[in-house]
Amino acid sequence: MATVLWAVLLAGLTWISAADDPPTVREQRTLTQAGLVVDAAVGELVAAAGDGVLALTPPDLDRGCRISPLADGATLTRAVDLAAPVGEEQALLERVADRLPARWRAGVRLTPDGFRLRGDAGEFVTVTGRPATDGRIRVTVDTGCRPVGDDYDRARPGPAGPEVGVLAEAVRALGGRIDDPESVVSAPCPGGGAARTVRSVVDRVATEPHAALAPLAGGTPVVDTPDVYGYRRDGVAVLADVQPEQVVVSATTGCTG
């Protein structure tokens, strides 16, 4: 009889623990839970970048992973691109790392593949940063493969700001059409409000892109390489990705305060 009572009690305690205790491994935390952490981490990165030239990239949701042989999963990745004068990429990453929350334990280390930023945003969400090209760094926030749950509810774009007009100005200078932006991406700022990136693609025209954008940069761009042109105008960061057949232009309002 005592054995039966003990078994019943043990089963009851196990059920209560499963219902009340927080998940302890990534495979138990859903994409729904992780999405909020990822969005907040992107906002922290924007705030840490201060008045630098940056752009938020669209979220990437990959449903092709497996948690186990019997369970499908998904991975959410978001990124922030940062522009830096050539040769100052490492210094920029170190400044960003120093401004991130202490709980992230973020730092920049030299690896066999070059210098890398690494941090832990919590909830098994990792943050990594590395040079993408000369003059540009990409910092990525990644959930790893996990259960989908109620899916990822991406951060709402929020109201338009001065980035829309600055983007239109750049597109016009490149000879493109002034239509609605092709994508709008946002992230919550740690102090309230939201960072917002609007992006348009301009087909290559006869005008050399760097020369076309130089007057808007006041002749003093933050970065000017064959592949990247970045500057600030009226408090808005503009980043132009110069590709063989097109120019992808992003305009971003960051986090203040």
BELQUICOR-V929598 format. One line per field, one symbol per residue. phi: phi as a letter, one per 30 degrees, with the letter a starting at -180 (. if undefined). Layout:
phi=???
This chain:
phi=.ddddddddddddddddddcddecbedccddeddeddddddddddddddicdcbadcdeccccccbdaecbdbbbcbbbbcbcbeejcddddddddedcdeeddhdacbdcecjdbcbabdjhiccbbbadcbeibcccccbdidaedidiccdeddiddbddddddeddddddiddccdedabbbadddcjibdbccbbccddbdddeddddedddiibddbbbecbbbacbhicdcbccdcecabccbbbcccci
